[in-house]
Amino acid sequence: ILPILLLNKYKFANMVDFVRWFLSIPPVTRVYTSVCVITTLLLSLNVINPYQMYLHPSQVFQGEVWRLVTTFVFYGDFSIDWLFHMFFLYRYTSLLEQGSFIGRSADLCWMLLLQAIFLLIVTPILSIYEWTDPVLFLGPSLTIAMVYVWARRNPHVTMAFLGVLQFKAPLLPYVLLGLGLLLGHNPIHDTLGIIAGHIYYFLEDVYAQPVAVGGMGGPHLLLAPSLLKLVIDGNDDDDLYTDEQDDGVGVGADINDQQGDDAGGFNWH
């Protein structure tokens, strides 16, 4: 996980310090990021073949079901682009897990699973009707979906691009979309991620919020199953979640009225 260590300027005196830091990472962030890094390492060592990992519906129906998972953990070979994706994956997954999902890692895992299912359903449909080029790997889309949820839950955080362009956090996904276009990337990845993120945000932060705080007063449709909570969080109690919602906070905001790295933003300079 060397690139992430460099980005965060960590310095370890010995392996014990590294292990202590590694185990301090929230569980969902730790597992997902580690799997992505290990996958890239195995690819660089020619242990695995990317042609066996990309999303191919016909191959899935022929028994290669692992493609439903590997399409989300492959971000290409070691490169600047890969480093960029790993930074956003690690940073915003951990910010969510230590912010609005604190104490509820199972709900974050469930959110990722639901967004992944949405992407797995929509992507083949787009390819069938030839509305876009085939989307082979969905990891970048899932990352943008997490960025979108974090951004909408932190509307007061100020971001900075190259120290010149400043904007509020909710615009971050669209800034990334525009940056990708300038770099010649296929916009469908970011677009799918924004759609997946918005669906979750609407159902949890608008539809399921009390009317008194501007929501629609609907039920929570996306709570994690009790078994998943028991495995990841060690309990299946919804009291923490319910208390937060009754107060009109909880999933609505991580951090208010802060700027830059201290608030989870990224000063791109």
C-alpha positions in Angstrom: 0.0 0.0 0.0 3.0 2.2 -0.7 1.3 4.8 -2.9 -1.3 5.5 -0.2 1.4 5.8 2.4 3.3 8.4 0.3 0.1 10.4 -0.4 -0.6 10.6 3.3 3.1 11.2 4.3 3.2 8.4 6.8 6.5 7.4 8.2 6.9 4.2 10.1 9.8 3.4 12.4 9.2 -0.4 12.1 6.8 -3.0 10.9 4.9 -2.8 14.2 4.0 0.8 13.5 2.8 -0.1 10.0 0.6 -3.0 11.3 -0.8 -0.7 13.9 -1.7 1.9 11.3 -3.1 -0.6 8.9 -5.4 -2.1 11.5 -6.6 1.3 12.5 -8.1 1.8 9.0 -11.9 1.3 9.2 -12.8 -2.3 8.1 -14.6 -1.7 4.8 -12.0 0.8 3.7 -9.2 -1.5 4.7 -10.5 -4.6 2.9 -11.7 -2.9 -0.3 -8.5 -0.8 -0.8 -6.3 -3.8 0.0 -8.0 -6.1 -2.4 -7.6 -3.4 -5.2 -3.9 -3.0 -4.4 -3.2 -6.7 -4.3 -5.1 -7.2 -7.5 -2.9 -4.7 -9.3 0.2 -6.3 -7.8 -0.8 -9.7 -9.0 -1.5 -8.3 -12.4 2.0 -6.7 -12.6 3.5 -10.1 -11.7 1.5 -11.8 -14.4 -0.3 -14.0 -11.9 -3.7 -12.9 -13.1 -5.0 -11.9 -16.6 -7.2 -8.8 -16.9 -9.1 -10.6 -19.7 -10.4 -12.9 -17.1 -11.6 -10.0 -14.9 -13.6 -7.6 -16.9 -17.4 -7.6 -17.0 -18.7 -9.9 -19.8 -22.4 -10.9 -19.2 -22.3 -13.9 -21.6 -19.2 -15.3 -19.8 -20.9 -14.8 -16.4 -23.9 -16.8 -17.5 -21.5 -19.5 -18.6 -20.2 -19.9 -15.0 -17.5 -17.2 -14.7 -19.4 -15.5 -11.9 -16.2 -14.0 -10.4 -16.4 -11.3 -13.0 -19.2 -9.8 -11.1 -16.6 -9.0 -8.3 -13.4 -8.5 -10.2 -14.8 -5.8 -12.4 -14.9 -3.6 -9.2 -11.4 -4.2 -8.0 -9.3 -3.7 -11.1 -8.2 -0.2 -11.8 -5.5 -0.9 -14.4 -1.7 -1.4 -14.0 0.4 0.8 -11.7 0.3 4.3 -13.2 -0.5 7.9 -12.3 -4.1 7.2 -13.2 -4.2 4.2 -10.9 -2.7 6.2 -8.1 -5.3 8.9 -8.6 -8.1 6.3 -8.4 -6.6 4.7 -5.3 -6.3 8.0 -3.6 -10.0 8.8 -4.1 -11.1 5.3 -3.2 -9.1 5.2 0.1 -9.8 8.8 1.0 -13.6 9.0 0.5 -14.4 5.5 1.6 -12.6 6.2 4.9 -14.2 9.7 5.2 -17.7 8.1 4.9 -16.8 5.3 7.2 -15.5 7.7 9.9 -18.2 10.3 9.2 -21.8 9.6 8.5 -21.3 5.8 8.7 -19.3 5.9 11.9 -20.2 2.8 13.9 -22.2 1.5 10.9 -19.6 0.0 8.6 -22.2 -2.7 7.7 -24.4 0.0 6.2 -21.5 1.4 4.2 -20.8 -2.1 2.9 -24.5 -2.5 2.1 -24.5 0.8 0.2 -21.5 -0.3 -1.9 -23.2 -3.6 -2.6 -26.5 -1.9 -3.7 -24.6 0.5 -5.9 -22.6 -2.3 -7.4 -25.8 -4.2 -8.2 -27.2 -1.1 -9.9 -24.1 -0.7 -12.0 -24.1 -4.5 -12.9 -27.7 -4.2 -14.2 -27.5 -0.9 -16.0 -24.1 -1.3 -17.8 -25.1 -4.4 -19.9 -28.3 -2.6 -20.9 -26.3 0.3 -22.2 -24.1 -2.1 -24.2 -27.0 -4.0 -25.6 -28.6 -0.9 -27.1 -25.2 0.4 -28.1 -25.8 3.7 -26.3 -22.1 3.8 -25.3 -18.9 1.8 -25.7 -18.8 -1.3 -23.5 -17.8 -0.6 -19.9 -15.5 -3.4 -18.9 -14.5 -2.3 -15.4 -16.8 -0.7 -12.9 -14.4 0.2 -10.1 -14.1 3.9 -11.1 -17.9 4.2 -11.3 -18.2 2.9 -7.8 -15.6 5.2 -6.5 -17.4 8.2 -8.0 -20.6 7.0 -6.4 -18.9 7.2 -3.0 -17.5 10.6 -3.7 -20.9 11.8 -4.7 -22.5 10.6 -1.5 -19.8 12.2 0.6 -20.0 15.4 -1.4 -23.8 15.8 -0.9 -23.5 15.1 2.8 -20.9 17.8 3.2 -22.4 20.8 1.4 -20.4 23.4 3.3 -16.9 22.0 2.7 -14.9 24.2 0.3 -12.6 22.4 -2.2 -9.7 24.0 -4.1 -8.3 23.1 -7.5 -4.7 24.2 -8.1 -5.2 26.8 -5.4 -7.2 28.9 -7.8 -10.6 27.4 -8.5 -12.7 27.1 -5.3 -16.0 25.3 -5.2 -18.3 23.6 -2.7 -18.1 19.9 -2.2 -21.4 19.0 -4.0 -19.7 20.1 -7.2 -16.7 17.7 -6.8 -18.2 14.8 -8.8 -18.9 17.1 -11.7 -15.4 18.7 -11.5 -14.0 15.2 -11.7 -16.2 14.4 -14.7 -15.0 17.6 -16.5 -11.4 16.8 -15.6 -11.8 13.3 -17.1 -13.3 14.8 -20.3 -10.3 17.1 -20.6 -7.9 14.1 -20.2 -9.8 12.1 -22.8 -11.5 9.6 -20.5 -14.8 8.0 -21.3 -17.4 10.1 -19.4 -19.7 7.1 -19.0 -17.8 5.8 -15.9 -18.2 9.0 -13.9 -21.8 9.5 -15.2 -22.9 6.0 -14.0 -21.2 6.7 -10.7 -23.0 10.0 -10.2 -26.4 8.3 -11.0 -25.7 5.4 -8.6 -24.6 7.9 -5.9 -27.6 10.1 -6.4 -30.1 7.3 -6.2 -28.7 6.2 -2.8 -28.5 9.8 -1.6 -32.1 10.5 -2.6 -33.5 7.4 -0.9 -31.6 7.8 2.3 -31.1 11.6 2.7 -34.2 13.0 1.1 -37.0 10.3 0.9 -36.2 8.7 4.3 -35.6 11.9 6.3 -38.2 13.5 8.5 -40.4 16.2 7.0 -39.4 18.5 9.8 -35.8 18.7 8.4 -36.8 18.9 4.8 -37.2 15.2 4.0 -40.2 13.3 2.6 -40.8 11.2 5.8 -40.6 7.9 4.0 -39.2 4.6 5.5 -35.6 3.6 5.3 -35.4 1.2 2.4 -31.7 0.6 2.3 -30.7 -0.5 5.9 -28.2 -3.3 6.0 -29.5 -6.8 6.9 -29.1 -7.8 10.5 -26.7 -10.7 9.6 -24.3 -8.3 7.9 -24.4 -5.9 10.9 -23.6 -8.8 13.2 -20.6 -9.9 11.1 -19.1 -6.4 10.4 -20.2 -4.3 13.3 -20.6 -7.0 16.0 -24.2 -6.2 16.6 -27.5 -5.9 14.7 -28.8 -2.9 16.7 -30.4 0.0 14.8 -30.6 2.3 17.8 -27.6 4.5 16.9 -29.0 5.0 13.4 -32.5 5.8 14.7 -31.4 8.2 17.3 -29.4 10.2 14.7 -32.3 10.4 12.4 -34.7 11.5 15.1 -32.3 14.4 15.7 -32.4 15.4 12.0 -28.6 14.6 11.6 -26.8 11.3 11.2 -26.6 10.6 7.5 -27.3 14.2 6.6 -23.9 15.6 7.2 -20.3 14.5 8.0 -18.7 17.9 8.6 -20.0 21.4 8.4 -18.3 24.6 7.4 -14.8 23.4 7.1 -12.2 23.6 4.3 -9.5 21.7 2.7 -7.9 18.5 4.0 -9.1 19.0 7.6 -12.7 18.6 6.3 -11.9 15.8 3.9 -11.6 18.1 1.0 -8.6 18.0 -1.3 -6.5 21.0 -2.1 -5.2 20.1 -5.6 -2.0 22.0 -5.7 
